[in-house]
Amino acid sequence: MSWKWHGGFMSSATPSKLLGIVVDILGKVIKEEIRNLGMASSAISEAMRSGGVEYVFGTGHSMLVALEASFRAGNPVKIYPI
């Protein structure tokens, strides 16, 4: 990656360069964590099929992720924010 932070802004990063950086990072996360993501999704799915519920939480801005998971149309009704 060829970008650097200078005084709170990213120098020489055009939107397309920034998009490339984000895509590279997400690709690395998927490559390194795909097995763990699969195991987590299987565990959640099995728990919900067995009558369990999923509790989601967050504090501050991360609370928005919990709200997204729980109050979206079409989401399972067994997801509750705490």
Phi, psi and omega in degrees: 000136187246030180247156180220148176274133178225108175060034176092000176228158183268121181278148175053030179248106174281163178306322181291325176294316180298317177300318178299320178296314180297315179298319178298316180295314179297321177299319179294317179299314180298315181299318185276336187242006185301321180295314180295321178297320178296317179295319180295316181293324177295318180296317179295315181299314180296319179297318181290322177296332181272009178096002180284172177236161178248123176258130179240148181210166175189159176238148181062224181293333180291347175297334180298327178295317178296319180293322177300319182290332189258331187249023179271140175298134179091352177284153176301145182282356181269021178249121184235130174281143175235000000 
